[in-house]
Amino acid sequence: MSAQALPLDTSPKDYQPVKPLSPAEDTKAQQRLKDEGNLPRHIAIIMDGDRRWADEHNLPRTDGHRFGRESVRDIVRACGQLQIEALTLYTFSTENWSRPDIEVKALMQWLHESLRDEVPELHENNVRLNAVGRTDELPKTVQLALRRALNQTRDNTGLRLNLALNYGGRSELVDAFRKLAAKVAAGQAKPEDIDEEQISGALYTADLPDPDLLIRTSGEMRLSNFLPWQMVYTEIRFVGDVHWPDFRRQHLYEAIAAYQQRQRRFGG
């Protein structure tokens, strides 16, 4: 994403940004993860804490979302450099429409600006953008910017960056079941033939592996209607002491390192 950092004069006076890793430290940290092996193919993140961060810094809550954009840039870059196959970011949920109008409008503006401004670097770095959710219910300007971004990056073969937009896990299941029911009604399938594989194939994420690792920032310990079908065997990392605007690649590396030490049993 765009290499331009947030203007310094917009930072709260008491804000101490997370000290970035030096290039040498970053290279060493990435190499350790690669040497360990067993990198997650698909990482999902619930980017929580923008509003708490803003409250703590006596800023409008909309500023929390704006500063969180810098975290997105850093994590996308780091995942691309680690050659992670897919990264899914819980960007805007179906429940977020219930927030105050000013905040929803700010989020839509942030999304529109990000789709417009960040795509050139995504494209340059071979990142393929994808969206999951009921995107047809987003504002028309956002839908247009999203279509342009998807088209511009559709042939890229690197990191798959999935934005969960107007996404709800139960809504996804409803849409999947409706799709399968339509096939049954059309005589293209029999109810007794519907199995887990067919349900997975009807989801928004049909062409992606299930997430191996879920990261949630800011202390809450729940899934919040995020990828419930896909995450039945996902390893979960709750980062309770870091709000999303302060989350950087060193926190990502810590989560991946912890994941690499886990023995996955898949229910066995």
C-alpha positions as CSV (number, residue, x, y, z in Angstrom):
1,M,0.0,0.0,0.0
2,S,1.0,3.6,-0.3
3,A,4.4,4.2,1.3
4,Q,3.4,7.7,2.5
5,A,2.9,7.7,6.2
6,L,0.3,9.7,8.1
7,P,1.2,13.4,8.4
8,L,3.0,14.0,11.7
9,D,0.9,17.1,12.5
10,T,-2.2,14.9,12.7
11,S,-0.9,12.7,15.5
12,P,-2.1,13.2,19.0
13,K,0.5,15.0,21.1
14,D,0.9,12.1,23.5
15,Y,1.0,9.5,20.8
16,Q,4.1,7.3,20.7
17,P,4.1,5.2,17.6
18,V,5.3,1.6,17.9
19,K,9.0,1.6,17.1
20,P,9.4,0.0,13.7
21,L,11.9,-2.8,13.1
22,S,15.1,-1.8,11.4
23,P,15.5,-3.4,7.9
24,A,18.1,-5.8,9.3
25,E,15.8,-6.7,12.3
26,D,12.9,-7.2,9.9
27,T,14.9,-9.4,7.5
28,K,16.2,-11.5,10.5
29,A,12.7,-11.9,11.9
30,Q,11.2,-13.0,8.6
31,Q,14.0,-15.5,8.0
32,R,13.4,-17.1,11.4
33,L,9.8,-17.7,10.5
34,K,10.6,-19.1,7.1
35,D,13.3,-21.3,8.6
36,E,10.8,-22.7,11.1
37,G,8.5,-23.6,8.3
38,N,4.8,-24.3,8.7
39,L,3.8,-20.8,7.8
40,P,0.0,-20.3,7.8
41,R,-1.4,-20.3,4.3
42,H,-4.3,-18.0,5.3
43,I,-4.4,-15.4,8.0
44,A,-7.6,-13.7,9.1
45,I,-7.6,-10.6,11.3
46,I,-10.4,-8.9,13.3
47,M,-9.0,-5.3,13.3
48,D,-10.5,-4.3,16.7
49,G,-9.8,-1.3,18.9
50,D,-9.9,1.8,16.5
51,R,-12.5,3.5,18.7
52,R,-10.9,2.6,22.0
53,W,-7.6,3.9,20.7
54,A,-9.2,7.2,19.7
55,D,-10.9,7.5,23.1
56,E,-7.6,6.9,24.9
57,H,-6.0,9.7,22.9
58,N,-9.0,12.1,23.2
59,L,-9.6,12.0,19.5
60,P,-12.8,11.7,17.5
61,R,-13.6,8.0,17.0
62,T,-13.3,8.5,13.2
63,D,-9.6,9.3,13.7
64,G,-9.1,5.8,15.1
65,H,-10.1,4.3,11.8
66,R,-7.9,6.7,9.9
67,F,-4.8,5.7,12.0
68,G,-5.7,2.1,11.6
69,R,-5.1,2.4,7.9
70,E,-1.3,2.6,8.6
71,S,-1.5,-0.8,10.3
72,V,-3.3,-2.3,7.3
73,R,-0.4,-1.1,5.1
74,D,2.3,-2.6,7.2
75,I,0.5,-6.0,7.7
76,V,-0.3,-6.3,4.0
77,R,3.3,-5.6,3.1
78,A,4.6,-8.0,5.7
79,C,2.3,-10.8,4.6
80,G,3.4,-10.3,1.0
81,Q,7.0,-10.5,1.9
82,L,6.5,-13.7,3.9
83,Q,4.7,-15.1,0.8
84,I,1.5,-15.8,2.8
85,E,-1.1,-17.1,0.4
86,A,-4.2,-15.2,1.7
87,L,-5.0,-12.4,4.2
88,T,-8.6,-11.7,5.1
89,L,-9.4,-8.4,7.0
90,Y,-12.7,-7.9,8.8
91,T,-13.2,-4.4,7.4
92,F,-16.9,-3.7,7.7
93,S,-19.5,-6.0,9.2
94,T,-23.3,-6.2,8.6
95,E,-23.7,-5.0,12.2
96,N,-21.6,-1.9,11.7
97,W,-24.5,-0.1,9.9
98,S,-26.0,0.4,13.4
99,R,-23.1,2.7,14.4
100,P,-23.7,6.5,14.4
101,D,-24.2,7.9,10.9
102,I,-21.1,10.1,11.1
103,E,-18.9,7.1,11.9
104,V,-20.5,5.0,9.1
105,K,-20.0,7.8,6.6
106,A,-16.4,8.2,7.7
107,L,-15.8,4.5,7.3
108,M,-17.2,4.5,3.8
109,Q,-15.1,7.5,2.9
110,W,-12.0,5.7,4.4
111,L,-12.9,2.7,2.3
112,H,-13.4,4.7,-0.9
113,E,-10.1,6.6,-0.4
114,S,-8.2,3.4,0.3
115,L,-9.5,1.6,-2.8
116,R,-8.5,4.6,-4.8
117,D,-5.1,5.4,-3.3
118,E,-3.7,2.1,-2.2
119,V,-4.3,0.0,-5.3
120,P,-1.2,1.1,-7.3
121,E,1.1,-0.3,-4.7
122,L,-1.0,-3.4,-4.3
123,H,-0.7,-3.9,-8.1
124,E,3.0,-3.2,-8.1
125,N,3.5,-5.8,-5.4
126,N,1.5,-8.5,-7.3
127,V,-1.3,-8.4,-4.6
128,R,-4.7,-9.6,-5.8
129,L,-7.6,-7.9,-4.2
130,N,-10.8,-9.7,-3.4
131,A,-14.0,-8.9,-1.5
132,V,-16.4,-11.1,0.5
133,G,-19.8,-10.0,1.7
134,R,-22.9,-8.4,0.4
135,T,-21.0,-5.7,-1.5
136,D,-24.0,-4.8,-3.6
137,E,-25.4,-3.0,-0.5
138,L,-22.5,-0.7,-0.2
139,P,-22.7,2.9,-1.4
140,K,-22.5,3.2,-5.2
141,T,-19.3,5.2,-5.1
142,V,-17.6,2.5,-3.0
143,Q,-19.0,-0.3,-5.3
144,L,-17.5,1.5,-8.3
145,A,-14.1,2.0,-6.6
146,L,-14.1,-1.7,-5.6
147,R,-14.9,-2.9,-9.1
148,R,-12.0,-0.9,-10.5
149,A,-9.6,-2.2,-7.8
150,L,-10.7,-5.8,-8.4
151,N,-10.3,-5.5,-12.2
152,Q,-6.9,-3.8,-11.9
153,T,-5.5,-6.6,-9.7
154,R,-7.4,-9.6,-10.9
155,D,-4.4,-11.1,-12.8
156,N,-1.9,-10.8,-10.0
157,T,-0.5,-14.0,-8.5
158,G,0.9,-13.0,-5.1
159,L,-0.9,-12.4,-1.8
160,R,-4.7,-12.7,-1.9
161,L,-6.0,-9.7,0.1
162,N,-9.6,-10.3,1.0
163,L,-11.7,-7.4,2.4
164,A,-14.7,-8.6,4.3
165,L,-17.2,-5.8,3.4
166,N,-20.7,-5.7,4.6
167,Y,-19.9,-9.2,5.8
168,G,-21.7,-11.4,8.4
169,G,-21.0,-15.0,8.9
170,R,-24.7,-15.9,9.3
171,S,-25.6,-13.9,6.2
172,E,-22.9,-15.8,4.3
173,L,-24.5,-19.1,5.3
174,V,-28.0,-17.9,4.4
175,D,-26.7,-16.9,1.0
176,A,-24.9,-20.3,0.5
177,F,-28.0,-22.2,1.5
178,R,-30.2,-20.2,-0.8
179,K,-27.8,-20.9,-3.6
180,L,-27.9,-24.7,-2.9
181,A,-31.7,-24.6,-2.5
182,A,-32.1,-22.9,-5.9
183,K,-30.1,-25.8,-7.4
184,V,-32.4,-28.3,-5.8
185,A,-35.4,-26.5,-7.0
186,A,-34.0,-26.4,-10.6
187,G,-33.4,-30.2,-10.4
188,Q,-29.6,-29.7,-10.6
189,A,-29.0,-31.3,-7.2
190,K,-30.7,-33.6,-4.7
191,P,-31.1,-32.6,-1.0
192,E,-29.4,-35.9,0.2
193,D,-26.4,-35.1,-1.9
194,I,-25.6,-31.8,-0.2
195,D,-22.6,-32.3,2.0
196,E,-19.9,-30.2,3.7
197,E,-17.9,-29.9,0.5
198,Q,-20.9,-28.5,-1.4
199,I,-21.7,-26.0,1.4
200,S,-18.0,-24.8,1.4
201,G,-18.2,-24.4,-2.3
202,A,-21.2,-22.1,-2.0
203,L,-19.5,-19.7,0.4
204,Y,-18.0,-16.4,-0.5
205,T,-14.6,-18.0,0.2
206,A,-15.0,-21.0,-2.0
207,D,-11.7,-20.6,-3.8
208,L,-9.6,-20.0,-0.6
209,P,-8.2,-22.4,2.0
210,D,-9.8,-22.0,5.4
211,P,-7.9,-19.7,7.7
212,D,-5.1,-21.3,9.6
213,L,-4.6,-18.4,12.0
214,L,-7.0,-15.8,13.4
215,I,-5.7,-12.7,15.1
216,R,-7.9,-10.3,17.1
217,T,-6.6,-7.2,18.6
218,S,-7.7,-5.0,21.6
219,G,-8.8,-7.6,24.1
220,E,-12.2,-8.9,23.0
221,M,-12.3,-12.7,22.9
222,R,-15.0,-13.6,20.4
223,L,-15.5,-14.2,16.7
224,S,-18.1,-11.5,16.2
225,N,-19.9,-13.3,13.3
226,F,-16.6,-13.7,11.3
227,L,-16.1,-16.7,9.1
228,P,-17.9,-19.2,11.5
229,W,-18.0,-22.1,9.0
230,Q,-14.4,-21.6,7.9
231,M,-12.8,-21.3,11.3
232,V,-13.9,-24.5,13.0
233,Y,-10.2,-25.6,13.3
234,T,-8.5,-22.2,13.0
235,E,-5.8,-21.4,15.6
236,I,-6.7,-18.2,17.5
237,R,-4.4,-15.5,18.8
238,F,-6.0,-12.8,21.0
239,V,-3.7,-9.7,21.3
240,G,-5.3,-8.0,24.3
241,D,-2.8,-5.3,25.0
242,V,-2.7,-3.8,21.5
243,H,-5.4,-1.8,19.7
244,W,-5.5,-2.1,15.9
245,P,-3.9,1.4,15.2
246,D,-0.8,0.3,17.1
247,F,-0.6,-3.2,15.6
248,R,2.5,-3.6,13.4
249,R,4.5,-6.4,11.8
250,Q,6.4,-7.4,14.9
251,H,3.0,-8.3,16.5
252,L,2.2,-10.3,13.4
253,Y,5.5,-12.1,13.6
254,E,4.8,-13.0,17.3
255,A,1.4,-14.4,16.4
256,I,2.9,-16.5,13.5
257,A,5.7,-17.7,15.8
258,A,3.2,-18.9,18.4
259,Y,1.1,-20.6,15.6
260,Q,4.2,-22.5,14.5
261,Q,4.6,-24.0,17.9
262,R,1.1,-25.3,18.1
263,Q,0.1,-28.9,17.2
264,R,-3.0,-28.8,15.1
265,R,-5.3,-31.8,15.6
266,F,-8.3,-30.8,13.5
267,G,-10.6,-32.5,16.0
268,G,-8.6,-35.7,16.1
